[in-house]
Amino acid sequence: MQDTYEIIRKHKWKIIATFAVAAFLIFAMTFLIGFNDVLNTLEKAKWDWIALNFVLEAAIILVWTLRWKLILDVVDTAPKFSTLLMMLLASLFGNNVTPSAAGGEPLRAYLLSEVEGTPFEIGFATSTADRVFEFLPFVLISIISALFLLSWEIPPVTRIFVIAMIIVSILIFGVLIYAGLRKEVTQRIMISIAKSIYPTALRLSKKDISFNEIREKIIFYINRFSTGFITALKDRNVFMVAFILSFAMWGLDMLRMYVCFGALGVYPPILPLVIIYTIGILISLLPLLPGAWGIREATLIALFAVVGVSADVVMAASLIDRLASYVIPTILGALAALHYGRKVKNKSANLPSADP
């Protein structure tokens, strides 16, 4: 697998273009709302509440790291907490700067494999299981949110779009869970797909590899992935603790968004806030732009208007939110990625000169 730098170099123009589109969308929305209105709202922000926003985001990342460590300790021996924290930040950097190009779970597995020697499929199984635990409370709240949306006076297109996104997300994560639990079916599907693209791949590749070798590798990796995935999910103690930690993360995230509005002296109703922000998290999963910048803000503005929160307040609160949840983690993740990138390169450079 390519490291973070290679992915970014390969897709640099795509990344620049998507950030340019995102910046344009934010600029256009701010222009329509009124630059002065948004700036005046931000000028009134309470700095102690903004600081609390950063503290809550740090707590979320620490709880996330703890949950991943618990899962890793069941399947394999987890590295120390600080190492996992840096790997998690590096994977967040990879996700945040690329519109679906890197993928946090494969990147975490890659770093575990290269730095700690954990088999890639084990790392991928634990990071995927980690995401499954995160998704469980999200599914419950998303279903409730979809039901509430049906009773709100919002444009039909917005209603259909949001509900469709909820269904698609549930299906995607459902497929991942199914793949982890039913390895035989997953093997047949993957082998069938590999068989159909094998002739084309063989013509494009310079490597002469038989399909039997590919088939054996598919079976091996799926077996290891499934074993690690099922082991992580079947440990009752870890399941309960991880499930509780997931709800704690979700609760902290909701509280953090409330703090973003509180920093501006606005206190929206709790239930609509939970529903709307959950939908905002869902929109952030869209792979069109990095972090769905612009798209999420437009959705939040449209939905918060239903409960009487003005567009300038929503935009200002969203910018405060993004500073803590996106900008700072991305900077810290870039430093972590730089650290591990150098570590992996030095390791590769030293391998040929190693004594037999």
PyMOL commands that set and color helices and strands:
alter all, ss='L'
color gray80, all
select helices_A, chain A and resi 4-10+12-33+35-43+47-75+81-97+104-116+120-149+156-181+183-204+211-234+236-262+270-284+290-292+295-307+311-350
alter helices_A, ss='H'
color red, helices_A
deselect
rebuild
show_as cartoon
